[in-house]
Amino acid sequence: TSAKVQSLRTELRLLFQDDNENTLDYFERLKTLMTEIDPECSDHWLKHKFIQKLRSDIRTRLDVDINLPIRDIVRKSQNI
């Protein structure tokens, strides 16, 4: 329903990687939510949101090409 999607979008706006959260766990949580909002969610949108909502200490050190596959971006962020 429209109300449920609005609620999920609000949840997405408030979702960020927690301080002690494993990067892969954060990615799975984000991906699950984004897929609930839009089952046809594009990889580009997922990559953008993943990077945008990473912990700032990881995001500032992450130097990746947005055109890489999402699994490579997640892997690179895990290694930081």
N, C-alpha and C positions, 0 to 999 in steps of 0.2 A: 504494500500500500504506500501511498504518497507520504503519510505521516511517519511510517517506519523508515522510509528512505531519508526523510528529513532528519530523523533522530540519528540514523547511522552517519549522515554527513556531519552532524554536530559532533558525534563521537570521533570522526576522522579529524576534524579541525583541532580537537583537544588531544589527539594521540601523538605522543612522542616516545622515543626510546627512553626507558627508565634508566636511572643512574647505574644500577648494577645489573641491568638486563643484558643477556647474551644477544649479540647482533642477529644471530639466526632466529632466536625466539621472537625478537622484535619484528623481523621481516615476516615471519609466519603470521603474527598477530595483525600486522598491517595488511598483508595480502588477503587474509581471511575477511577482514572488514571491507576492503575495497572490492572484493569479489561479491560480497553480499550487496553492496551498493550497486554494482554493475558487473554482472556475470561475464560480460564481454570486455572487461577492463583491459585497456591496452598496456603493453609492456612499457611504453614510453611514460604513461601516466604513473604506473607503478614505480618505475625507476626514479622519476622526478620526486614523488612523495617519499620514497624510501630515503633518498639523499637529504631532502628538505627536513625530515623529521628525525634524522640520526642525532645522537648526542653531539653537542657542539664540539667537544674535544676530538671526536672521530671525524666529524664533517670537515673541520678546518684542515685536517691532515690528509684527507682523501682527495687524491688527484686522479680522477678517472675520466675516461671518455664516455659520455652519455650514450654513445652508440654501441658500447660493449653489451653483451648479453647480461641480463639481470643477475644470473648466477655468478658471473665474474665480478660484478660490482659488489655483490654481497660478500664474496670471498675476499676481495681486496679490503673491504671495510672490517672484516673479521680479523685480518692480520695487523690491524693498527692497534 
